Amino acid sequence: MNTHGPRVRIAPSPTGEPHVGTVYIALFNYLFAKKMGGEFILRIEDTDATRSTPEFEQKVLDALKWTGLTWAEGPDVGGPYGPYRQSDRKEMYQPYAQELLDKGHAFRCFCTPERLEQMREAQRAAGKPPKYDGLCLHLTAEEVTSKMAAGESSVIRMKIPTEGSCDFHDGVYGDVSIPWDSVDMQVLIKGDGMPTYHMANVIDDHLMKITHVARGEEWLASVPKHILLYRYFEWEQPVFMHLSLIRNADKSKLSKRKNPTSISYYSALGYLPEALMNFLGLFFIQIAEGEELLTMDELCEKFDPDNLSKAGAIFDIQKLDWLNGRWIREKLSPEDFVARTLEWASENNRLTEGLKLSQSRISKLGELPQLAGFLLSNDVGLTPASFAGLKTSPAETLEILNTVQADLEKLMEWNVETIDAELRAVSDKLGKKLRVVTPPLFVAMSGSSRSLPLFDSMALLGRSVVRQRLKIAATVVASMVGAQESGK
């Protein structure tokens, strides 16, 4: 083991807007490294080639930098154990897969997706949790060779013990025991030669000399697969720590369907990164009433990994607002406040681009706040009256809002061209003209029917703010539909 203190990592997947939960886990690892005199490392896990994009990777880096976290090694800063992007490491995993096959710890599986789907259907129908039934375990070496020679596609799966249980000590949960018969014969190498999360994760953690793996509790059930790989390779396993997930006040999982979860949403609304980190950091420490306002250094001082708060993390937006207000009033000098405000308004070029879009639409500068204020506003004040002047009925308007929201989620890149193309496609799908589809969106974005060009505005507002405004608009319009129906 290294003698220089722990090495911890955060390994986000660049498949969407960075989530508050990612930053929560990152902060824990950062505080842990800082407190224990260790290193904090960033690795990008982009093995899901269809959903990972360079744009999202940049968003992950930007969001983490915005929070004020720094890392000793990563794709942007390099380091002795690179590359720090899994897709650049693709060639490294094959020899390890071969080693497992040679030692008899893994096997080739030739089952087709159709066969696997039927197998799972049958298991679900029988009330069993779906997992691989071991059909290809029994193939002889000759059968495997001839199938490979015939060009049949295959994946590599790991073997799982049939008796007993996997017992391990978790840094948060304590002693955990998971029976082996509940563990799936996990695919390690996919048909395209890319490793799955589990395979890449264990090999990368080993090669990067990671000593402590701290991540969300949703990975707890995967630990047996990971421990088994460490045993199969005869490597020393790290200390596992599984942190309780951030939840809504009603204990449901924090998901973007209910609440805004993107870091970009909080930065766009003018939350200070220090206040957000202060808010998240309180989940890890024990404090007395009146000690809530803490800087990163103060959080680090109070952080004690052996005495973590077991309360679970409840995302209480009122508390975040209260902390953010205190940071603005108590922690910034007037000069800082002015500088921060200008920096915030310039984020994503909202201010400069918004002004350029406004120039041809005003006769006096004093009209600017009315025309372009929605680009910076927290809340555009939507009410049923906002939608009353539209030519579409409330039911039609609601259909447009819901369809647009669902289809915009599929956009890999977010810019004027992609938004334009997507909204034209939505119009075709709904069998409506574009000029019928856009007015409800104008109102949803700006609160008014006369405003800046729609596609440009949506590009400037950003994905997470647009998502939230469409959601709020849909709620308002749904209440109109409800009122209409009960009034009939």
N, C-alpha and C positions, 0 to 999 in steps of 0.2 A: 504494500500500500504506500501511497506517497506520504512523505513525512512533513509536507508543507501545509498541513491543514486540509480541510475537505474541498472537493471539487464538485460543484453542483451545476445543473444546467436547466434551461428552459428550452423546449423543443416544439414551437408552434408549427402548425400546418398553414401554408399561405393559400387557403381555399375560401377566404371571405374576409369581411371587415374584422379586424382584431377585436376580440370580445373582452369585456371587463374581467371575465373569469381568467383569461390568459394573463392579464396584468396582475391579478390577485395572486396567482401561482408564482409569477415572476418576482413579485415583491417579496414573497416568503423566501424564495431561493436567494434573492439578493441580500436580504437581512441576515439570513443564515450564514452566508459566505462572509459577510462583513463582520458579523459578531464572532465567528469562529476563526477569523484570519485565513479564509480560503479564497477560492476563485469562483466567479459566476460566469457561465458560458452560454452563448446563444447558438442554437443549431436549428436550421430550417428543415422540417420534415416534409419534403414534397414528393413522397413516393406515389401519391395519388396524382398521376400525370394529367388526368383529364380535368381535374378541378383546381390544380395549383397554377397560378399565373405569376409572372414577374411583377405585375401591377400590385397584386395582393402581397407579395413578399415585401415590396417597397412600403406598402401600407403598414405591415407588421413592424418593420424597422422604424418608420416614422412615428407610429403610435407609442412604441416602447421608448423611443428617444424623447418624445413629448413628455412622458411621465417622469423623466429625469433619471431613469435607471441607466447604468453603464455596465458593459460587460468586458471581461478581460480578453475573450476570444470570440470570434463569430465571423459570419460570411463577409461582413463589411470591414472588419479589423484584422482578419487573419489569425494566426496562432500556430503553435507547434503540432497540433493534432488535426489539421484540416484534411480535406476541405470540410467546411461546416454546412454544406448543403447536401442533403442525401442524394439528390439526382446526380451530383458530381462524384458520388462515391459508388455508383452502381456496380462498377467492376469489382469492388472489394468484397462483395457478399458471396459471390459464386463459390470460391474455394471453401468457405465455411459450410455452405450447403453440402458441398461434395464430401467434406469431412464427416458431417452427420450421416449422410447416406452410407459412407464407407464403414462407419462405426455401428451401423444398424439402428441409429436413433431416429432416422427419418426414412420416408419411402416416397416413391413416385406414385401419383394418383392420376388416372386417365379418365375419371368420371366427367361426363359432359355437364354443362350447366343445367340442361333439361333433366338429366338423371338426378342431380342434386336437388333440384326444385321439387321433383316428385317425392324424393326421399323425405324432404322437410315437410311437405304437405301431409304425408302419411304419418310422420311423427307428431305433427300438430294435431291431426285428427285423433290420434291415440292419446292426446293430452300429455305428450312428452316434450321436453325442450328440444328443439331441433339441433342435432350435431352429427358430424360425419359418422357413418355406420361401419367404416373399416373395410369396405369391399376390396379395395386395392392392396390392403395389407398382405393379402395372401398370394399375390402374384409371385411367380418364381423369377429368378434372375433372367432366364431365357425369355420368358414372356415379356418382361420389361424391355429387354434388348430388341426384340422383334417389333414391339409396339413403337419404340423410339425410331427404329429403322424405317418403319412404315410411315413415319412423319406424323404420328398421333400427338396431339398437344397434351402436355401434362403439367401439373404443379407438383411442388415438393411439400409434403406434410410432415409434421412431427409426430412421433409415437408418444403415447401417454401411458403411464403405469395403469394397471387394471385394478389393483387393490390399494387400500389405505387412503391416506390423505396427505396433502401438502401443508405442513405446519411451519409458520414463520412468525417473526416478531415485527410488528409495524410500529414505527416511531410515534404514531398518533393513536392507532386503534389498540395497540398492545398485541397480545397473542391471538393469532388468527389460524383457523384450521379449515381447509377447503377439500372436500373429498375428490379424489382423482376422477371418479366416474362422472363428475359434473363438468369436467374440463374437455373441451373439444380438441380433436386432432388438427391443430391450427395449420393453415397453409403458411409456409415460410417463404417460398419463392413462387410468384405468380407465373401464369403462362407467358407473359411478356418478358420474363427474366428479372423483373423488379422484385425486390424483397417486400414482404408485407411489413406493416408497422412493427409487429412484435419482433421479427427477425432483425430488422435494421436497428431498432431501438436498443436491443441488448448488445449487438456487436459494436454499435457506435459508442454506447456508454462504456463498454469495456476498453475500446481503443482510445477513447478520450479520457480514460482513467477517472471516470465519475465515481465518487465514493458514496454519495447520498442522492437518492432519487425521490424528490418531493413533487407530487402531482395531485390532481383531483381524485376524489374517492371513487369516481366512475371506473378507474383503472384497477381497483382493488381485486376484482375477480380475475383479472389477467395475470396477476402475480405468479400463480403456479406455472403458467407457460414460461414466464421469464426465468423463474428460479430453475426450472427444468433445463432450459437452454444453458444457463450458467453451469449447471452440473454436467450436462453433456459435453460442454467444451472444457470442463475442469478449470473454470475460472472462479475467482473469489467474487461473491455477489455483493452488491452495494447494500446500504441500509435503505429500506423503503419507508416512506412517510406519505400517507394518503390524507389529504386535507378535505374537510367537509366542503361541499359545493356551496356556492352562493345561492341563496333561495329568496323567493318573494316572501312577503309577510305571511301569505297563506301556506308557506312551506313548499310551494310548487317550485320546480326548477326554473332558474332565471333563463328565459328564452326570448329571442327577439320577437316572437309572435305576441308576447304580452307587454314587454317593456323594451325600451331602447337599451341595447346591450353593447353597442359599438363604442369604442373609445372615441372615434371621430365625432359621434353625436355629442358627447360631453365636452369635447374641445370646441365644437361649433357653437354650442350654447353658452360658452363663456364660463365653464368651470375652470378653476385653476388646477394645474396638475398637482401642485402641492396639497391642495385640499382633497383631491380624489385619492392620492396616496395616503394621506392622513386617515381618511375614512376607511380605506381598505386595511391599513396597518392596524387599526383598532381591533380587527378580528383576531389578531395573533397575540395580543398582549393583555395583561391584567392591569387595570388602572383604577384609581379612585375617581369618584365624581369630581368634575372640575379640572381634570387633567387631560381633557380630550384634545386640545389643540397642540399637535406635535409635528415637528419637522422630521425629516428622514433620519437625521442623527439622533434625535430624541427617541424615535421609534426603535432604532437599533439598540440604543442603551437599555430600553425596557424589554427588548425581545429576549425570551428565554425558551429555547426549543424543548427543554425538558418540562416546561410548565405552560403548555399551550392552552388557550381558552377552548373549552370543549363545547361552548355555547352554540356553535354553528354560526354561519355567517348569514345574517338577514339583510338584504339590500333595502335599506330604509331611505328612500329618496329625500324625505323631510330632514333627516339627520345630515345627509350630504349637503343639502341646501343651506342648512344652519352652519355647518362647518365652513362651507365655501364663502358665505357671507362674513363670517368672522375673519377668515383669511384676508378677504378684500379690505375689510375695515381696520383690522388690527396688525396685519403683517406687512402691508405694502405702504411705502412712503407715497405722498401725492405724486412724486415724479415717477416712481415705479408703476403706480396705478395708471397714469397716462400712457406710459410706454407699453404696458401690458395690453391696454385697451386697443391701441393702434396695431399692435402685433396680432391681436385676436381678429380685428376687423380685416386685416390683410391676409389672413389664413386662406389658402385656396384661391388667392387673388379676388376674393368676393368684392372688396371695396373698389379696386381699380376697374375690374371688368364690369361691375355693376354700374359704375359711373359712365363708362364708355357706352354701355347699352342704353343709358338714360338720355344721353346727349340729344338724340334726334326726337325725343318724346316730351320735351318740356319747353316752356317759354320763359320760366323764371327758375333760378337755382333753388328758391324756397319750396319748389314742388318736389324736390328730391326725396325728402324723408317719406312723403306720402307715396311716391312712386316706387322707390327702391328699398324702403325700410325693411320690407319683408325678408330681404337677404340676410339681415343681421338679427331679425327679431326672434325672440324666444317662442312666441305664440302669436299667430296671426288673428286670433279672436274669432274663430269660426262659429257661426250660429245658424239655425235653420234659415234665417233671413239672408245670409250670405249666398245661399243656393236658390233662393226663391225666384230670382230673375232668369234662371236658365230655361232654354227651350225644352230640355229633356225633363221627363217626369222624375220624381224622387227615385222610383224603382229603377229607371234607366240609368240615372246618375250613379246610383249605388253599384249597378252592374259594371259600369265603366270604371269606377274607382277600384273595385275589387279585382277586375280583370287586369287592369294596368299594374296594380301592386304586385300581383302574382307573377306577371310576365317580366317586370323589371328585375325581380329577384334572380332571373336566369341570366342577366347580362354579365358576361365575364369582364368586359371593360366598361367604364362609366365615362362617357363624354358626349358632346352634342350630337355627333354622328350616330353613335349606337342608340342613344335615347330617341332620336328622330326616327331611325329605322324601326325600332321596337314599337313606337306608338303608331306608326303607319301599319305595321303588321297587326296590331291590336284592332285598329279600325276595320281592317279587312275581315279579321276573325269575327268581329261583332256585326259585320255587315252594315257599318255606319260610315259616313264621311268623316274625314279627319277633323273638319271644322265643327262637327257635332261632339267629337270625343274630347277636344281640347278645352272648351270652356269650363267644364267641371274641374279640370286639372288646374287651370288658372286660379280658380277660386281656392282650391285646396292648398296651392303653394303660397299665394299672396294674400288671400282674404278678400281680393277684389277682382272684378271682371276685366278691369283695364290695368295692364301691368306691363312688365318687360317681356321680351320674347320667351316663350315657355321653355323650349328645349335648353336654351342658354342658362336660364334661371335654375332649372333642375340640375344641370351639370355643376353650376357654382354652389348650389346648396349642398350637393353631395348625397351619396346613396342613403346614408343612415337618417339624415334629416328628411329627405323626400319620403322614405318609408314611413316615418313617424307622422308626417303631415297627411299622407294618404290615409293612414290608419285613423287619425283623429277625424278627418273629413268623412270617412265611411261611417264612423260612429254617429256623427251629427246627422248624416243623411238617412241612416237606418232608423233614427228616432222619428224622422219625418214620415218615412214609409209606415212605421208602426202607428203613428198618429192618424195617418190617412185611413189605414185599415180599420182602426178601432172606431173611426168617425163615420164609416160607411153605414 
